[in-house]
């Protein structure tokens, strides 16, 4: 059976690729935040390490997405 002429053949990222990208970003952002929560509990410094973890997580997540998008565009 031949594929119909309306089937997508662009070779772009699939839905699974994009879902994986979302999971990749959330893990890269969430893990440093959770580490910051743990450090704040140990050192009793309420929002300091959570904010540091948030910044590190967002930068790491952004870098991860940038690298994945570069893979998709090649």
DRENVO-270949 format. One line per field, with one value per atom (N, C-alpha, C, O): residue in one letter; chain; atom name; z, x, y negated. Coordinates in steps of 0.2 Angstrom, whole numbers, plus 5000, padded with zeros to 4 digits. Example, Ala and Ser with C-alpha at 12.3 -4.5 7.8 and 13.67 -1.06 7.14 Angstrom:
<atoms>
aa: c(A;A;A;A;S;S;S;S)
ch: c(A;A;A;A;A;A;A;A)
at: c(N;CA;C;O;N;CA;C;O)
c3: c(5039;5039;5039;5042;5035;5036;5039;5040)
c1: c(5066;5062;5066;5071;5064;5068;5064;5067)
c2: c(5028;5022;5016;5017;5011;5005;5000;4994)
</atoms>
This chain:
<atoms>
aa: c(X;X;X;X;X;X;X;X;X;X;X;X;X;X;X;X;X;X;X;X;X;X;X;X;X;X;X;X;X;X;X;X;X;X;X;X;X;X;X;X;X;X;X;X;X;X;X;X;X;X;X;X;X;X;X;X;X;X;X;X;X;X;X;X;X;X;X;X;X;X;X;X;X;X;X;X;X;X;X;X;X;X;X;X;X;X;X;X;X;X;X;X;X;X;X;X;X;X;X;X;X;X;X;X;X;X;X;X;X;X;X;X;X;X;X;X;X;X;X;X;X;X;X;X;X;X;X;X;X;X;X;X;X;X;X;X;X;X;X;X;X;X;X;X;X;X;X;X;X;X;X;X;X;X;X;X;X;X;X;X;X;X;X;X;X;X;X;X;X;X;X;X;X;X;X;X;X;X;X;X;X;X;X;X;X;X;X;X;X;X;X;X;X;X;X;X;X;X;X;X;X;X;X;X;X;X;X;X;X;X;X;X;X;X;X;X;X;X;X;X;X;X;X;X;X;X;X;X;X;X;X;X;X;X;X;X;X;X;X;X;X;X;X;X;X;X;X;X;X;X;X;X;X;X;X;X;X;X;X;X;X;X;X;X;X;X;X;X;X;X;X;X;X;X;X;X;X;X;X;X;X;X;X;X;X;X;X;X;X;X;X;X;X;X;X;X)
ch: c(A;A;A;A;A;A;A;A;A;A;A;A;A;A;A;A;A;A;A;A;A;A;A;A;A;A;A;A;A;A;A;A;A;A;A;A;A;A;A;A;A;A;A;A;A;A;A;A;A;A;A;A;A;A;A;A;A;A;A;A;A;A;A;A;A;A;A;A;A;A;A;A;A;A;A;A;A;A;A;A;A;A;A;A;A;A;A;A;A;A;A;A;A;A;A;A;A;A;A;A;A;A;A;A;A;A;A;A;A;A;A;A;A;A;A;A;A;A;A;A;A;A;A;A;A;A;A;A;A;A;A;A;A;A;A;A;A;A;A;A;A;A;A;A;A;A;A;A;A;A;A;A;A;A;A;A;A;A;A;A;A;A;A;A;A;A;A;A;A;A;A;A;A;A;A;A;A;A;A;A;A;A;A;A;A;A;A;A;A;A;A;A;A;A;A;A;A;A;A;A;A;A;A;A;A;A;A;A;A;A;A;A;A;A;A;A;A;A;A;A;A;A;A;A;A;A;A;A;A;A;A;A;A;A;A;A;A;A;A;A;A;A;A;A;A;A;A;A;A;A;A;A;A;A;A;A;A;A;A;A;A;A;A;A;A;A;A;A;A;A;A;A;A;A;A;A;A;A;A;A;A;A;A;A;A;A;A;A;A;A;A;A;A;A;A;A)
at: c(N;CA;C;O;N;CA;C;O;N;CA;C;O;N;CA;C;O;N;CA;C;O;N;CA;C;O;N;CA;C;O;N;CA;C;O;N;CA;C;O;N;CA;C;O;N;CA;C;O;N;CA;C;O;N;CA;C;O;N;CA;C;O;N;CA;C;O;N;CA;C;O;N;CA;C;O;N;CA;C;O;N;CA;C;O;N;CA;C;O;N;CA;C;O;N;CA;C;O;N;CA;C;O;N;CA;C;O;N;CA;C;O;N;CA;C;O;N;CA;C;O;N;CA;C;O;N;CA;C;O;N;CA;C;O;N;CA;C;O;N;CA;C;O;N;CA;C;O;N;CA;C;O;N;CA;C;O;N;CA;C;O;N;CA;C;O;N;CA;C;O;N;CA;C;O;N;CA;C;O;N;CA;C;O;N;CA;C;O;N;CA;C;O;N;CA;C;O;N;CA;C;O;N;CA;C;O;N;CA;C;O;N;CA;C;O;N;CA;C;O;N;CA;C;O;N;CA;C;O;N;CA;C;O;N;CA;C;O;N;CA;C;O;N;CA;C;O;N;CA;C;O;N;CA;C;O;N;CA;C;O;N;CA;C;O;N;CA;C;O;N;CA;C;O;N;CA;C;O;N;CA;C;O;N;CA;C;O;N;CA;C;O;N;CA;C;O;N;CA;C;O;N;CA;C;O;N;CA;C;O;N;CA;C;O;N;CA;C;O;N;CA;C;O;N;CA;C;O;N;CA;C;O)
c3: c(5000;5000;5000;5004;4996;4995;5000;5001;5003;5007;5003;4997;5006;5003;5002;5005;4997;4995;5001;5001;5006;5011;5017;5022;5017;5023;5024;5019;5030;5032;5031;5034;5027;5026;5026;5023;5031;5031;5035;5034;5039;5042;5049;5052;5051;5057;5063;5062;5069;5075;5076;5074;5078;5079;5086;5090;5087;5094;5100;5105;5099;5104;5105;5111;5100;5101;5105;5109;5103;5107;5114;5119;5115;5122;5126;5132;5123;5126;5128;5133;5123;5124;5130;5134;5131;5137;5144;5149;5143;5149;5151;5157;5146;5146;5150;5154;5148;5151;5158;5162;5159;5166;5171;5176;5169;5173;5174;5180;5169;5169;5174;5177;5174;5178;5186;5190;5186;5193;5197;5203;5195;5199;5203;5209;5200;5204;5209;5214;5207;5212;5218;5224;5217;5222;5226;5233;5223;5227;5231;5237;5228;5232;5238;5244;5238;5243;5249;5255;5247;5252;5255;5261;5251;5254;5259;5264;5257;5261;5268;5273;5268;5274;5278;5284;5275;5279;5282;5288;5278;5281;5283;5286;5283;5286;5283;5286;5276;5272;5267;5262;5270;5266;5259;5256;5255;5248;5244;5238;5247;5244;5239;5233;5241;5237;5232;5227;5234;5229;5223;5217;5225;5219;5215;5209;5218;5214;5210;5204;5213;5209;5203;5198;5204;5199;5193;5188;5195;5190;5186;5180;5190;5187;5182;5177;5185;5181;5175;5170;5175;5169;5164;5158;5166;5161;5158;5152;5163;5160;5155;5150;5157;5153;5146;5141;5146;5140;5136;5130;5139;5135;5132;5126;5136;5134;5128;5123;5128;5123;5117;5111;5118;5112;5108;5102;5112;5109;5105;5100;5108;5105;5099;5094;5099;5093;5087;5082;5089;5084;5081;5075;5085;5082;5077;5072;5079;5074;5068;5063;5068;5062;5057;5052;5059;5055;5050;5046)
c1: c(5004;5000;5004;5009;5003;5007;5004;4998;5009;5006;5003;5004;4998;4994;4998;5003;4996;5000;4999;5003;4995;4994;4998;4997;5002;5005;5011;5015;5013;5019;5025;5026;5029;5036;5041;5047;5040;5045;5052;5057;5051;5057;5059;5064;5054;5055;5054;5053;5054;5053;5046;5041;5045;5039;5036;5039;5030;5027;5031;5031;5033;5037;5044;5046;5047;5053;5051;5055;5046;5044;5042;5043;5039;5037;5043;5044;5048;5055;5058;5062;5058;5061;5058;5061;5051;5048;5050;5051;5051;5053;5061;5063;5064;5071;5072;5076;5068;5068;5066;5069;5061;5058;5063;5063;5066;5071;5077;5080;5079;5085;5083;5088;5077;5075;5073;5075;5070;5068;5073;5073;5078;5083;5087;5088;5090;5093;5089;5091;5082;5078;5077;5077;5076;5075;5082;5082;5087;5094;5094;5097;5092;5091;5087;5089;5081;5077;5081;5080;5084;5088;5093;5094;5097;5102;5099;5102;5094;5090;5088;5089;5086;5084;5090;5090;5096;5102;5105;5106;5105;5109;5104;5106;5097;5092;5093;5093;5093;5094;5088;5089;5082;5076;5076;5076;5076;5075;5082;5082;5087;5094;5095;5096;5096;5098;5093;5094;5086;5081;5081;5081;5083;5084;5090;5089;5095;5101;5100;5101;5096;5094;5089;5090;5085;5080;5084;5083;5089;5093;5097;5097;5101;5105;5100;5102;5095;5090;5088;5087;5086;5083;5089;5088;5095;5100;5102;5103;5102;5104;5098;5099;5092;5086;5086;5085;5088;5088;5094;5093;5100;5105;5103;5105;5100;5098;5093;5094;5088;5084;5087;5086;5092;5096;5099;5099;5103;5106;5102;5103;5096;5091;5088;5087;5087;5084;5089;5087;5095;5101;5101;5102;5100;5100;5094;5095;5088;5082;5083;5080;5087;5087;5093;5094;5097;5102;5100;5103)
c2: c(5006;5000;4994;4993;4989;4983;4978;4977;4974;4968;4963;4962;4960;4955;4949;4948;4945;4939;4933;4929;4934;4929;4931;4927;4937;4939;4934;4932;4932;4928;4932;4937;4929;4932;4927;4927;4922;4917;4919;4915;4924;4926;4922;4923;4918;4914;4918;4924;4915;4918;4921;4918;4927;4930;4928;4924;4930;4928;4931;4928;4937;4940;4936;4936;4934;4929;4923;4921;4920;4914;4916;4912;4921;4923;4925;4923;4928;4929;4923;4922;4918;4911;4908;4905;4908;4906;4909;4906;4916;4919;4918;4917;4917;4915;4908;4907;4903;4897;4897;4894;4901;4901;4904;4902;4909;4913;4908;4908;4905;4900;4894;4891;4892;4887;4889;4885;4895;4897;4900;4898;4903;4906;4901;4902;4896;4891;4887;4885;4886;4883;4888;4885;4894;4899;4899;4900;4899;4898;4892;4892;4886;4880;4881;4878;4884;4885;4889;4887;4894;4898;4894;4895;4891;4886;4881;4880;4878;4873;4876;4873;4883;4886;4887;4887;4889;4891;4885;4884;4879;4873;4868;4863;4869;4864;4857;4852;4857;4851;4851;4853;4849;4850;4850;4855;4844;4845;4844;4844;4844;4843;4848;4847;4854;4860;4862;4865;4861;4862;4857;4859;4851;4846;4848;4847;4850;4852;4858;4858;4863;4869;4867;4870;4862;4860;4857;4859;4853;4849;4855;4855;4859;4864;4869;4871;4871;4875;4872;4875;4866;4862;4862;4863;4860;4860;4867;4867;4872;4878;4881;4884;4879;4881;4878;4881;4871;4868;4870;4871;4872;4874;4881;4883;4885;4892;4891;4895;4887;4886;4883;4885;4879;4876;4882;4882;4886;4891;4896;4899;4898;4902;4899;4903;4893;4890;4889;4890;4888;4889;4896;4896;4901;4908;4908;4911;4906;4906;4902;4904;4897;4893;4895;4892;4900;4902;4907;4909)
</atoms>
